[in-house]
């Protein structure tokens, strides 16, 4: 697991880190205190990914609107 601040991660980095956190938690071989820290990091990673997706959706919608093709956006599945 990287110690890179979540706010500095790209979407892809954050998703990979989130998958690693989930894998560690699912294995259940982490001490309770470490599990809590992992869960907190996972929540921050999830929020970061959701925000990055929202930003991307808004940019796409702006481009579509400039082209006269605005159709709205829908949230990404699972976030």
mmCIF file of the N, C-alpha and C atoms, coordinates in Angstrom:
data_MODEL
# 
_entry.id   MODEL 
# 
loop_
_atom_site.group_PDB 
_atom_site.id 
_atom_site.type_symbol 
_atom_site.label_atom_id 
_atom_site.label_alt_id 
_atom_site.label_comp_id 
_atom_site.label_asym_id 
_atom_site.label_entity_id 
_atom_site.label_seq_id 
_atom_site.pdbx_PDB_ins_code 
_atom_site.Cartn_x 
_atom_site.Cartn_y 
_atom_site.Cartn_z 
_atom_site.occupancy 
_atom_site.B_iso_or_equiv 
_atom_site.pdbx_formal_charge 
_atom_site.auth_seq_id 
_atom_site.auth_comp_id 
_atom_site.auth_asym_id 
_atom_site.auth_atom_id 
_atom_site.pdbx_PDB_model_num 
ATOM 1   N N  . UNK A 1 1  ? 0.853   -1.182  0.000   1.00 0.00 ? 1  UNK A N  1 
ATOM 2   C CA . UNK A 1 1  ? 0.000   0.000   0.000   1.00 0.00 ? 1  UNK A CA 1 
ATOM 3   C C  . UNK A 1 1  ? 0.891   1.234   0.000   1.00 0.00 ? 1  UNK A C  1 
ATOM 4   N N  . UNK A 1 2  ? 0.538   2.187   -0.791  1.00 0.00 ? 2  UNK A N  1 
ATOM 5   C CA . UNK A 1 2  ? 1.309   3.426   -0.892  1.00 0.00 ? 2  UNK A CA 1 
ATOM 6   C C  . UNK A 1 2  ? 0.853   4.425   0.168   1.00 0.00 ? 2  UNK A C  1 
ATOM 7   N N  . UNK A 1 3  ? 1.769   5.270   0.567   1.00 0.00 ? 3  UNK A N  1 
ATOM 8   C CA . UNK A 1 3  ? 1.444   6.315   1.537   1.00 0.00 ? 3  UNK A CA 1 
ATOM 9   C C  . UNK A 1 3  ? 1.119   7.637   0.854   1.00 0.00 ? 3  UNK A C  1 
ATOM 10  N N  . UNK A 1 4  ? 1.015   7.596   -0.466  1.00 0.00 ? 4  UNK A N  1 
ATOM 11  C CA . UNK A 1 4  ? 0.723   8.811   -1.234  1.00 0.00 ? 4  UNK A CA 1 
ATOM 12  C C  . UNK A 1 4  ? -0.615  9.377   -0.770  1.00 0.00 ? 4  UNK A C  1 
ATOM 13  N N  . UNK A 1 5  ? -0.677  10.687  -0.526  1.00 0.00 ? 5  UNK A N  1 
ATOM 14  C CA . UNK A 1 5  ? -1.952  11.290  -0.126  1.00 0.00 ? 5  UNK A CA 1 
ATOM 15  C C  . UNK A 1 5  ? -3.040  11.042  -1.184  1.00 0.00 ? 5  UNK A C  1 
ATOM 16  N N  . UNK A 1 6  ? -4.213  10.719  -0.722  1.00 0.00 ? 6  UNK A N  1 
ATOM 17  C CA . UNK A 1 6  ? -5.325  10.401  -1.619  1.00 0.00 ? 6  UNK A CA 1 
ATOM 18  C C  . UNK A 1 6  ? -5.600  11.551  -2.580  1.00 0.00 ? 6  UNK A C  1 
ATOM 19  N N  . UNK A 1 7  ? -5.544  12.768  -2.112  1.00 0.00 ? 7  UNK A N  1 
ATOM 20  C CA . UNK A 1 7  ? -5.852  13.934  -2.945  1.00 0.00 ? 7  UNK A CA 1 
ATOM 21  C C  . UNK A 1 7  ? -4.888  14.092  -4.117  1.00 0.00 ? 7  UNK A C  1 
ATOM 22  N N  . UNK A 1 8  ? -3.704  13.496  -4.020  1.00 0.00 ? 8  UNK A N  1 
ATOM 23  C CA . UNK A 1 8  ? -2.711  13.606  -5.093  1.00 0.00 ? 8  UNK A CA 1 
ATOM 24  C C  . UNK A 1 8  ? -2.785  12.449  -6.090  1.00 0.00 ? 8  UNK A C  1 
ATOM 25  N N  . UNK A 1 9  ? -3.659  11.496  -5.856  1.00 0.00 ? 9  UNK A N  1 
ATOM 26  C CA . UNK A 1 9  ? -3.755  10.313  -6.709  1.00 0.00 ? 9  UNK A CA 1 
ATOM 27  C C  . UNK A 1 9  ? -4.615  10.572  -7.938  1.00 0.00 ? 9  UNK A C  1 
ATOM 28  N N  . UNK A 1 10 ? -4.219  9.926   -9.024  1.00 0.00 ? 10 UNK A N  1 
ATOM 29  C CA . UNK A 1 10 ? -5.083  9.912   -10.200 1.00 0.00 ? 10 UNK A CA 1 
ATOM 30  C C  . UNK A 1 10 ? -6.234  8.956   -9.904  1.00 0.00 ? 10 UNK A C  1 
ATOM 31  N N  . UNK A 1 11 ? -7.233  8.976   -10.760 1.00 0.00 ? 11 UNK A N  1 
ATOM 32  C CA . UNK A 1 11 ? -8.353  8.061   -10.585 1.00 0.00 ? 11 UNK A CA 1 
ATOM 33  C C  . UNK A 1 11 ? -7.867  6.618   -10.598 1.00 0.00 ? 11 UNK A C  1 
ATOM 34  N N  . UNK A 1 12 ? -6.977  6.302   -11.528 1.00 0.00 ? 12 UNK A N  1 
ATOM 35  C CA . UNK A 1 12 ? -6.483  4.932   -11.669 1.00 0.00 ? 12 UNK A CA 1 
ATOM 36  C C  . UNK A 1 12 ? -5.676  4.497   -10.447 1.00 0.00 ? 12 UNK A C  1 
ATOM 37  N N  . UNK A 1 13 ? -4.855  5.394   -9.924  1.00 0.00 ? 13 UNK A N  1 
ATOM 38  C CA . UNK A 1 13 ? -4.091  5.079   -8.721  1.00 0.00 ? 13 UNK A CA 1 
ATOM 39  C C  . UNK A 1 13 ? -5.015  4.827   -7.540  1.00 0.00 ? 13 UNK A C  1 
ATOM 40  N N  . UNK A 1 14 ? -6.023  5.669   -7.402  1.00 0.00 ? 14 UNK A N  1 
ATOM 41  C CA . UNK A 1 14 ? -6.959  5.539   -6.290  1.00 0.00 ? 14 UNK A CA 1 
ATOM 42  C C  . UNK A 1 14 ? -7.761  4.247   -6.396  1.00 0.00 ? 14 UNK A C  1 
ATOM 43  N N  . UNK A 1 15 ? -8.181  3.884   -7.600  1.00 0.00 ? 15 UNK A N  1 
ATOM 44  C CA . UNK A 1 15 ? -8.923  2.626   -7.772  1.00 0.00 ? 15 UNK A CA 1 
ATOM 45  C C  . UNK A 1 15 ? -8.052  1.432   -7.422  1.00 0.00 ? 15 UNK A C  1 
ATOM 46  N N  . UNK A 1 16 ? -6.792  1.434   -7.855  1.00 0.00 ? 16 UNK A N  1 
ATOM 47  C CA . UNK A 1 16 ? -5.880  0.336   -7.539  1.00 0.00 ? 16 UNK A CA 1 
ATOM 48  C C  . UNK A 1 16 ? -5.648  0.251   -6.034  1.00 0.00 ? 16 UNK A C  1 
ATOM 49  N N  . UNK A 1 17 ? -5.474  1.407   -5.389  1.00 0.00 ? 17 UNK A N  1 
ATOM 50  C CA . UNK A 1 17 ? -5.280  1.419   -3.938  1.00 0.00 ? 17 UNK A CA 1 
ATOM 51  C C  . UNK A 1 17 ? -6.531  0.936   -3.220  1.00 0.00 ? 17 UNK A C  1 
ATOM 52  N N  . UNK A 1 18 ? -7.707  1.332   -3.719  1.00 0.00 ? 18 UNK A N  1 
ATOM 53  C CA . UNK A 1 18 ? -8.963  0.889   -3.119  1.00 0.00 ? 18 UNK A CA 1 
ATOM 54  C C  . UNK A 1 18 ? -9.118  -0.621  -3.256  1.00 0.00 ? 18 UNK A C  1 
ATOM 55  N N  . UNK A 1 19 ? -8.779  -1.162  -4.404  1.00 0.00 ? 19 UNK A N  1 
ATOM 56  C CA . UNK A 1 19 ? -8.835  -2.618  -4.597  1.00 0.00 ? 19 UNK A CA 1 
ATOM 57  C C  . UNK A 1 19 ? -7.890  -3.333  -3.637  1.00 0.00 ? 19 UNK A C  1 
ATOM 58  N N  . UNK A 1 20 ? -6.710  -2.773  -3.402  1.00 0.00 ? 20 UNK A N  1 
ATOM 59  C CA . UNK A 1 20 ? -5.755  -3.364  -2.463  1.00 0.00 ? 20 UNK A CA 1 
ATOM 60  C C  . UNK A 1 20 ? -6.302  -3.335  -1.042  1.00 0.00 ? 20 UNK A C  1 
ATOM 61  N N  . UNK A 1 21 ? -6.926  -2.218  -0.660  1.00 0.00 ? 21 UNK A N  1 
ATOM 62  C CA . UNK A 1 21 ? -7.511  -2.096  0.675   1.00 0.00 ? 21 UNK A CA 1 
ATOM 63  C C  . UNK A 1 21 ? -8.614  -3.135  0.861   1.00 0.00 ? 21 UNK A C  1 
ATOM 64  N N  . UNK A 1 22 ? -9.489  -3.231  -0.117  1.00 0.00 ? 22 UNK A N  1 
ATOM 65  C CA . UNK A 1 22 ? -10.595 -4.199  -0.034  1.00 0.00 ? 22 UNK A CA 1 
ATOM 66  C C  . UNK A 1 22 ? -10.042 -5.615  0.071   1.00 0.00 ? 22 UNK A C  1 
ATOM 67  N N  . UNK A 1 23 ? -9.019  -5.925  -0.708  1.00 0.00 ? 23 UNK A N  1 
ATOM 68  C CA . UNK A 1 23 ? -8.412  -7.251  -0.647  1.00 0.00 ? 23 UNK A CA 1 
ATOM 69  C C  . UNK A 1 23 ? -7.859  -7.568  0.725   1.00 0.00 ? 23 UNK A C  1 
ATOM 70  N N  . UNK A 1 24 ? -7.176  -6.610  1.332   1.00 0.00 ? 24 UNK A N  1 
ATOM 71  C CA . UNK A 1 24 ? -6.629  -6.820  2.669   1.00 0.00 ? 24 UNK A CA 1 
ATOM 72  C C  . UNK A 1 24 ? -7.737  -7.022  3.686   1.00 0.00 ? 24 UNK A C  1 
ATOM 73  N N  . UNK A 1 25 ? -8.777  -6.215  3.602   1.00 0.00 ? 25 UNK A N  1 
ATOM 74  C CA . UNK A 1 25 ? -9.885  -6.338  4.554   1.00 0.00 ? 25 UNK A CA 1 
ATOM 75  C C  . UNK A 1 25 ? -10.629 -7.654  4.374   1.00 0.00 ? 25 UNK A C  1 
ATOM 76  N N  . UNK A 1 26 ? -10.798 -8.096  3.131   1.00 0.00 ? 26 UNK A N  1 
ATOM 77  C CA . UNK A 1 26 ? -11.507 -9.351  2.870   1.00 0.00 ? 26 UNK A CA 1 
ATOM 78  C C  . UNK A 1 26 ? -10.726 -10.556 3.380   1.00 0.00 ? 26 UNK A C  1 
ATOM 79  N N  . UNK A 1 27 ? -9.396  -10.502 3.308   1.00 0.00 ? 27 UNK A N  1 
ATOM 80  C CA . UNK A 1 27 ? -8.587  -11.620 3.801   1.00 0.00 ? 27 UNK A CA 1 
ATOM 81  C C  . UNK A 1 27 ? -8.714  -11.758 5.314   1.00 0.00 ? 27 UNK A C  1 
ATOM 82  N N  . UNK A 1 28 ? -8.926  -10.643 6.003   1.00 0.00 ? 28 UNK A N  1 
ATOM 83  C CA . UNK A 1 28 ? -9.126  -10.683 7.441   1.00 0.00 ? 28 UNK A CA 1 
ATOM 84  C C  . UNK A 1 28 ? -7.871  -10.989 8.237   1.00 0.00 ? 28 UNK A C  1 
ATOM 85  N N  . UNK A 1 29 ? -6.705  -10.811 7.639   1.00 0.00 ? 29 UNK A N  1 
ATOM 86  C CA . UNK A 1 29 ? -5.461  -11.124 8.342   1.00 0.00 ? 29 UNK A CA 1 
ATOM 87  C C  . UNK A 1 29 ? -4.770  -9.871  8.877   1.00 0.00 ? 29 UNK A C  1 
ATOM 88  N N  . UNK A 1 30 ? -5.548  -8.813  9.098   1.00 0.00 ? 30 UNK A N  1 
ATOM 89  C CA . UNK A 1 30 ? -5.021  -7.539  9.572   1.00 0.00 ? 30 UNK A CA 1 
ATOM 90  C C  . UNK A 1 30 ? -5.555  -7.305  10.983  1.00 0.00 ? 30 UNK A C  1 
ATOM 91  N N  . UNK A 1 31 ? -4.696  -6.797  11.855  1.00 0.00 ? 31 UNK A N  1 
ATOM 92  C CA . UNK A 1 31 ? -5.108  -6.488  13.221  1.00 0.00 ? 31 UNK A CA 1 
ATOM 93  C C  . UNK A 1 31 ? -6.241  -5.453  13.219  1.00 0.00 ? 31 UNK A C  1 
ATOM 94  N N  . UNK A 1 32 ? -7.003  -5.434  14.293  1.00 0.00 ? 32 UNK A N  1 
ATOM 95  C CA . UNK A 1 32 ? -8.169  -4.555  14.379  1.00 0.00 ? 32 UNK A CA 1 
ATOM 96  C C  . UNK A 1 32 ? -7.813  -3.094  14.133  1.00 0.00 ? 32 UNK A C  1 
ATOM 97  N N  . UNK A 1 33 ? -6.792  -2.587  14.803  1.00 0.00 ? 33 UNK A N  1 
ATOM 98  C CA . UNK A 1 33 ? -6.418  -1.176  14.611  1.00 0.00 ? 33 UNK A CA 1 
ATOM 99  C C  . UNK A 1 33 ? -6.033  -0.892  13.167  1.00 0.00 ? 33 UNK A C  1 
ATOM 100 N N  . UNK A 1 34 ? -5.295  -1.804  12.555  1.00 0.00 ? 34 UNK A N  1 
ATOM 101 C CA . UNK A 1 34 ? -4.903  -1.641  11.151  1.00 0.00 ? 34 UNK A CA 1 
ATOM 102 C C  . UNK A 1 34 ? -6.126  -1.733  10.242  1.00 0.00 ? 34 UNK A C  1 
ATOM 103 N N  . UNK A 1 35 ? -7.076  -2.591  10.600  1.00 0.00 ? 35 UNK A N  1 
ATOM 104 C CA . UNK A 1 35 ? -8.305  -2.715  9.811   1.00 0.00 ? 35 UNK A CA 1 
ATOM 105 C C  . UNK A 1 35 ? -9.094  -1.410  9.814   1.00 0.00 ? 35 UNK A C  1 
ATOM 106 N N  . UNK A 1 36 ? -9.148  -0.775  10.964  1.00 0.00 ? 36 UNK A N  1 
ATOM 107 C CA . UNK A 1 36 ? -9.862  0.505   11.061  1.00 0.00 ? 36 UNK A CA 1 
ATOM 108 C C  . UNK A 1 36 ? -9.176  1.557   10.198  1.00 0.00 ? 36 UNK A C  1 
ATOM 109 N N  . UNK A 1 37 ? -7.846  1.598   10.262  1.00 0.00 ? 37 UNK A N  1 
ATOM 110 C CA . UNK A 1 37 ? -7.099  2.556   9.435   1.00 0.00 ? 37 UNK A CA 1 
ATOM 111 C C  . UNK A 1 37 ? -7.302  2.262   7.951   1.00 0.00 ? 37 UNK A C  1 
ATOM 112 N N  . UNK A 1 38 ? -7.298  0.977   7.588   1.00 0.00 ? 38 UNK A N  1 
ATOM 113 C CA . UNK A 1 38 ? -7.538  0.599   6.192   1.00 0.00 ? 38 UNK A CA 1 
ATOM 114 C C  . UNK A 1 38 ? -8.937  1.006   5.748   1.00 0.00 ? 38 UNK A C  1 
ATOM 115 N N  . UNK A 1 39 ? -9.916  0.779   6.609   1.00 0.00 ? 39 UNK A N  1 
ATOM 116 C CA . UNK A 1 39 ? -11.302 1.143   6.281   1.00 0.00 ? 39 UNK A CA 1 
ATOM 117 C C  . UNK A 1 39 ? -11.415 2.648   6.056   1.00 0.00 ? 39 UNK A C  1 
ATOM 118 N N  . UNK A 1 40 ? -10.772 3.438   6.921   1.00 0.00 ? 40 UNK A N  1 
ATOM 119 C CA . UNK A 1 40 ? -10.805 4.892   6.775   1.00 0.00 ? 40 UNK A CA 1 
ATOM 120 C C  . UNK A 1 40 ? -10.153 5.314   5.457   1.00 0.00 ? 40 UNK A C  1 
ATOM 121 N N  . UNK A 1 41 ? -9.018  4.699   5.129   1.00 0.00 ? 41 UNK A N  1 
ATOM 122 C CA . UNK A 1 41 ? -8.350  5.028   3.863   1.00 0.00 ? 41 UNK A CA 1 
ATOM 123 C C  . UNK A 1 41 ? -9.231  4.612   2.685   1.00 0.00 ? 41 UNK A C  1 
ATOM 124 N N  . UNK A 1 42 ? -9.869  3.457   2.806   1.00 0.00 ? 42 UNK A N  1 
ATOM 125 C CA . UNK A 1 42 ? -10.764 2.993   1.751   1.00 0.00 ? 42 UNK A CA 1 
ATOM 126 C C  . UNK A 1 42 ? -11.918 3.966   1.520   1.00 0.00 ? 42 UNK A C  1 
ATOM 127 N N  . UNK A 1 43 ? -12.471 4.495   2.615   1.00 0.00 ? 43 UNK A N  1 
ATOM 128 C CA . UNK A 1 43 ? -13.568 5.455   2.488   1.00 0.00 ? 43 UNK A CA 1 
ATOM 129 C C  . UNK A 1 43 ? -13.086 6.727   1.786   1.00 0.00 ? 43 UNK A C  1 
ATOM 130 N N  . UNK A 1 44 ? -11.868 7.171   2.122   1.00 0.00 ? 44 UNK A N  1 
ATOM 131 C CA . UNK A 1 44 ? -11.317 8.363   1.476   1.00 0.00 ? 44 UNK A CA 1 
ATOM 132 C C  . UNK A 1 44 ? -11.047 8.101   -0.007  1.00 0.00 ? 44 UNK A C  1 
ATOM 133 N N  . UNK A 1 45 ? -10.535 6.907   -0.312  1.00 0.00 ? 45 UNK A N  1 
ATOM 134 C CA . UNK A 1 45 ? -10.278 6.549   -1.711  1.00 0.00 ? 45 UNK A CA 1 
ATOM 135 C C  . UNK A 1 45 ? -11.572 6.490   -2.509  1.00 0.00 ? 45 UNK A C  1 
ATOM 136 N N  . UNK A 1 46 ? -12.611 5.913   -1.933  1.00 0.00 ? 46 UNK A N  1 
ATOM 137 C CA . UNK A 1 46 ? -13.912 5.817   -2.610  1.00 0.00 ? 46 UNK A CA 1 
ATOM 138 C C  . UNK A 1 46 ? -14.461 7.218   -2.902  1.00 0.00 ? 46 UNK A C  1 
ATOM 139 N N  . UNK A 1 47 ? -14.384 8.096   -1.909  1.00 0.00 ? 47 UNK A N  1 
ATOM 140 C CA . UNK A 1 47 ? -14.876 9.458   -2.093  1.00 0.00 ? 47 UNK A CA 1 
ATOM 141 C C  . UNK A 1 47 ? -14.074 10.183  -3.176  1.00 0.00 ? 47 UNK A C  1 
ATOM 142 N N  . UNK A 1 48 ? -12.770 9.965   -3.191  1.00 0.00 ? 48 UNK A N  1 
ATOM 143 C CA . UNK A 1 48 ? -11.911 10.593  -4.200  1.00 0.00 ? 48 UNK A CA 1 
ATOM 144 C C  . UNK A 1 48 ? -12.285 10.098  -5.598  1.00 0.00 ? 48 UNK A C  1 
ATOM 145 N N  . UNK A 1 49 ? -12.470 8.794   -5.735  1.00 0.00 ? 49 UNK A N  1 
ATOM 146 C CA . UNK A 1 49 ? -12.850 8.229   -7.037  1.00 0.00 ? 49 UNK A CA 1 
ATOM 147 C C  . UNK A 1 49 ? -14.193 8.777   -7.497  1.00 0.00 ? 49 UNK A C  1 
ATOM 148 N N  . UNK A 1 50 ? -15.145 8.847   -6.579  1.00 0.00 ? 50 UNK A N  1 
ATOM 149 C CA . UNK A 1 50 ? -16.469 9.363   -6.927  1.00 0.00 ? 50 UNK A CA 1 
ATOM 150 C C  . UNK A 1 50 ? -16.373 10.820  -7.391  1.00 0.00 ? 50 UNK A C  1 
ATOM 151 N N  . UNK A 1 51 ? -15.553 11.607  -6.707  1.00 0.00 ? 51 UNK A N  1 
ATOM 152 C CA . UNK A 1 51 ? -15.395 13.017  -7.090  1.00 0.00 ? 51 UNK A CA 1 
ATOM 153 C C  . UNK A 1 51 ? -14.732 13.147  -8.452  1.00 0.00 ? 51 UNK A C  1 
ATOM 154 N N  . UNK A 1 52 ? -13.716 12.322  -8.712  1.00 0.00 ? 52 UNK A N  1 
ATOM 155 C CA . UNK A 1 52 ? -13.035 12.376  -10.010 1.00 0.00 ? 52 UNK A CA 1 
ATOM 156 C C  . UNK A 1 52 ? -13.986 11.969  -11.134 1.00 0.00 ? 52 UNK A C  1 
ATOM 157 N N  . UNK A 1 53 ? -14.809 10.953  -10.890 1.00 0.00 ? 53 UNK A N  1 
ATOM 158 C CA . UNK A 1 53 ? -15.798 10.544  -11.901 1.00 0.00 ? 53 UNK A CA 1 
ATOM 159 C C  . UNK A 1 53 ? -16.812 11.651  -12.154 1.00 0.00 ? 53 UNK A C  1 
ATOM 160 N N  . UNK A 1 54 ? -17.258 12.299  -11.084 1.00 0.00 ? 54 UNK A N  1 
ATOM 161 C CA . UNK A 1 54 ? -18.223 13.394  -11.236 1.00 0.00 ? 54 UNK A CA 1 
ATOM 162 C C  . UNK A 1 54 ? -17.614 14.524  -12.066 1.00 0.00 ? 54 UNK A C  1 
ATOM 163 N N  . UNK A 1 55 ? -16.358 14.860  -11.785 1.00 0.00 ? 55 UNK A N  1 
ATOM 164 C CA . UNK A 1 55 ? -15.675 15.897  -12.563 1.00 0.00 ? 55 UNK A CA 1 
ATOM 165 C C  . UNK A 1 55 ? -15.613 15.515  -14.040 1.00 0.00 ? 55 UNK A C  1 
ATOM 166 N N  . UNK A 1 56 ? -15.277 14.268  -14.306 1.00 0.00 ? 56 UNK A N  1 
ATOM 167 C CA . UNK A 1 56 ? -15.185 13.802  -15.691 1.00 0.00 ? 56 UNK A CA 1 
ATOM 168 C C  . UNK A 1 56 ? -16.542 13.859  -16.376 1.00 0.00 ? 56 UNK A C  1 
ATOM 169 N N  . UNK A 1 57 ? -17.587 13.434  -15.670 1.00 0.00 ? 57 UNK A N  1 
ATOM 170 C CA . UNK A 1 57 ? -18.937 13.475  -16.243 1.00 0.00 ? 57 UNK A CA 1 
ATOM 171 C C  . UNK A 1 57 ? -19.355 14.904  -16.558 1.00 0.00 ? 57 UNK A C  1 
ATOM 172 N N  . UNK A 1 58 ? -19.010 15.836  -15.657 1.00 0.00 ? 58 UNK A N  1 
ATOM 173 C CA . UNK A 1 58 ? -19.356 17.240  -15.880 1.00 0.00 ? 58 UNK A CA 1 
ATOM 174 C C  . UNK A 1 58 ? -18.617 17.807  -17.091 1.00 0.00 ? 58 UNK A C  1 
ATOM 175 N N  . UNK A 1 59 ? -17.351 17.431  -17.249 1.00 0.00 ? 59 UNK A N  1 
ATOM 176 C CA . UNK A 1 59 ? -16.588 17.896  -18.413 1.00 0.00 ? 59 UNK A CA 1 
ATOM 177 C C  . UNK A 1 59 ? -17.187 17.365  -19.704 1.00 0.00 ? 59 UNK A C  1 
ATOM 178 N N  . UNK A 1 60 ? -17.558 16.098  -19.707 1.00 0.00 ? 60 UNK A N  1 
ATOM 179 C CA . UNK A 1 60 ? -18.175 15.504  -20.899 1.00 0.00 ? 60 UNK A CA 1 
ATOM 180 C C  . UNK A 1 60 ? -19.494 16.202  -21.200 1.00 0.00 ? 60 UNK A C  1 
ATOM 181 N N  . UNK A 1 61 ? -20.267 16.479  -20.166 1.00 0.00 ? 61 UNK A N  1 
ATOM 182 C CA . UNK A 1 61 ? -21.549 17.157  -20.366 1.00 0.00 ? 61 UNK A CA 1 
ATOM 183 C C  . UNK A 1 61 ? -21.334 18.562  -20.939 1.00 0.00 ? 61 UNK A C  1 
ATOM 184 N N  . UNK A 1 62 ? -20.298 19.261  -20.479 1.00 0.00 ? 62 UNK A N  1 
ATOM 185 C CA . UNK A 1 62 ? -20.008 20.593  -21.014 1.00 0.00 ? 62 UNK A CA 1 
ATOM 186 C C  . UNK A 1 62 ? -19.636 20.507  -22.493 1.00 0.00 ? 62 UNK A C  1 
ATOM 187 N N  . UNK A 1 63 ? -18.833 19.520  -22.837 1.00 0.00 ? 63 UNK A N  1 
ATOM 188 C CA . UNK A 1 63 ? -18.449 19.336  -24.239 1.00 0.00 ? 63 UNK A CA 1 
ATOM 189 C C  . UNK A 1 63 ? -19.680 19.047  -25.081 1.00 0.00 ? 63 UNK A C  1 
ATOM 190 N N  . UNK A 1 64 ? -20.525 18.160  -24.585 1.00 0.00 ? 64 UNK A N  1 
ATOM 191 C CA . UNK A 1 64 ? -21.747 17.818  -25.325 1.00 0.00 ? 64 UNK A CA 1 
ATOM 192 C C  . UNK A 1 64 ? -22.649 19.040  -25.467 1.00 0.00 ? 64 UNK A C  1 
ATOM 193 N N  . UNK A 1 65 ? -22.730 19.850  -24.414 1.00 0.00 ? 65 UNK A N  1 
ATOM 194 C CA . UNK A 1 65 ? -23.566 21.047  -24.466 1.00 0.00 ? 65 UNK A CA 1 
ATOM 195 C C  . UNK A 1 65 ? -23.027 22.036  -25.503 1.00 0.00 ? 65 UNK A C  1 
ATOM 196 N N  . UNK A 1 66 ? -21.707 22.165  -25.568 1.00 0.00 ? 66 UNK A N  1 
ATOM 197 C CA . UNK A 1 66 ? -21.100 23.062  -26.556 1.00 0.00 ? 66 UNK A CA 1 
ATOM 198 C C  . UNK A 1 66 ? -21.398 22.589  -27.975 1.00 0.00 ? 66 UNK A C  1 
ATOM 199 N N  . UNK A 1 67 ? -21.563 21.286  -28.122 1.00 0.00 ? 67 UNK A N  1 
ATOM 200 C CA . UNK A 1 67 ? -21.883 20.718  -29.433 1.00 0.00 ? 67 UNK A CA 1 
ATOM 201 C C  . UNK A 1 67 ? -23.388 20.677  -29.680 1.00 0.00 ? 67 UNK A C  1 
ATOM 202 N N  . UNK A 1 68 ? -24.156 21.143  -28.693 1.00 0.00 ? 68 UNK A N  1 
ATOM 203 C CA . UNK A 1 68 ? -25.607 21.122  -28.826 1.00 0.00 ? 68 UNK A CA 1 
ATOM 204 C C  . UNK A 1 68 ? -26.206 19.746  -28.617 1.00 0.00 ? 68 UNK A C  1 
ATOM 205 N N  . UNK A 1 69 ? -25.484 18.880  -27.897 1.00 0.00 ? 69 UNK A N  1 
ATOM 206 C CA . UNK A 1 69 ? -25.956 17.509  -27.700 1.00 0.00 ? 69 UNK A CA 1 
ATOM 207 C C  . UNK A 1 69 ? -26.112 17.154  -26.225 1.00 0.00 ? 69 UNK A C  1 
ATOM 208 N N  . UNK A 1 70 ? -26.400 18.097  -25.354 1.00 0.00 ? 70 UNK A N  1 
ATOM 209 C CA . UNK A 1 70 ? -26.519 17.821  -23.920 1.00 0.00 ? 70 UNK A CA 1 
ATOM 210 C C  . UNK A 1 70 ? -27.634 16.817  -23.667 1.00 0.00 ? 70 UNK A C  1 
ATOM 211 N N  . UNK A 1 71 ? -27.310 15.763  -22.948 1.00 0.00 ? 71 UNK A N  1 
ATOM 212 C CA . UNK A 1 71 ? -28.313 14.733  -22.661 1.00 0.00 ? 71 UNK A CA 1 
ATOM 213 C C  . UNK A 1 71 ? -28.353 14.387  -21.187 1.00 0.00 ? 71 UNK A C  1 
ATOM 214 N N  . UNK A 1 72 ? -27.547 15.006  -20.329 1.00 0.00 ? 72 UNK A N  1 
ATOM 215 C CA . UNK A 1 72 ? -27.514 14.691  -18.910 1.00 0.00 ? 72 UNK A CA 1 
ATOM 216 C C  . UNK A 1 72 ? -26.563 13.551  -18.633 1.00 0.00 ? 72 UNK A C  1 
ATOM 217 N N  . UNK A 1 73 ? -26.297 13.333  -17.358 1.00 0.00 ? 73 UNK A N  1 
ATOM 218 C CA . UNK A 1 73 ? -25.397 12.263  -16.955 1.00 0.00 ? 73 UNK A CA 1 
ATOM 219 C C  . UNK A 1 73 ? -26.090 11.383  -15.934 1.00 0.00 ? 73 UNK A C  1 
ATOM 220 N N  . UNK A 1 74 ? -25.561 10.200  -15.781 1.00 0.00 ? 74 UNK A N  1 
ATOM 221 C CA . UNK A 1 74 ? -26.039 9.261   -14.776 1.00 0.00 ? 74 UNK A CA 1 
ATOM 222 C C  . UNK A 1 74 ? -24.854 8.864   -13.915 1.00 0.00 ? 74 UNK A C  1 
ATOM 223 N N  . UNK A 1 75 ? -25.058 8.631   -12.622 1.00 0.00 ? 75 UNK A N  1 
ATOM 224 C CA . UNK A 1 75 ? -23.937 8.251   -11.762 1.00 0.00 ? 75 UNK A CA 1 
ATOM 225 C C  . UNK A 1 75 ? -23.331 6.924   -12.206 1.00 0.00 ? 75 UNK A C  1 
ATOM 226 N N  . UNK A 1 76 ? -22.034 6.775   -11.993 1.00 0.00 ? 76 UNK A N  1 
ATOM 227 C CA . UNK A 1 76 ? -21.353 5.525   -12.303 1.00 0.00 ? 76 UNK A CA 1 
ATOM 228 C C  . UNK A 1 76 ? -21.833 4.448   -11.344 1.00 0.00 ? 76 UNK A C  1 
ATOM 229 N N  . UNK A 1 77 ? -21.975 3.243   -11.842 1.00 0.00 ? 77 UNK A N  1 
ATOM 230 C CA . UNK A 1 77 ? -22.448 2.137   -11.022 1.00 0.00 ? 77 UNK A CA 1 
ATOM 231 C C  . UNK A 1 77 ? -21.495 1.880   -9.869  1.00 0.00 ? 77 UNK A C  1 
ATOM 232 N N  . UNK A 1 78 ? -22.036 1.639   -8.691  1.00 0.00 ? 78 UNK A N  1 
ATOM 233 C CA . UNK A 1 78 ? -21.259 1.261   -7.541  1.00 0.00 ? 78 UNK A CA 1 
ATOM 234 C C  . UNK A 1 78 ? -20.663 2.400   -6.739  1.00 0.00 ? 78 UNK A C  1 
ATOM 235 N N  . UNK A 1 79 ? -20.819 3.635   -7.179  1.00 0.00 ? 79 UNK A N  1 
ATOM 236 C CA . UNK A 1 79 ? -20.240 4.754   -6.421  1.00 0.00 ? 79 UNK A CA 1 
ATOM 237 C C  . UNK A 1 79 ? -21.291 5.721   -5.998  1.00 0.00 ? 79 UNK A C  1 
# 
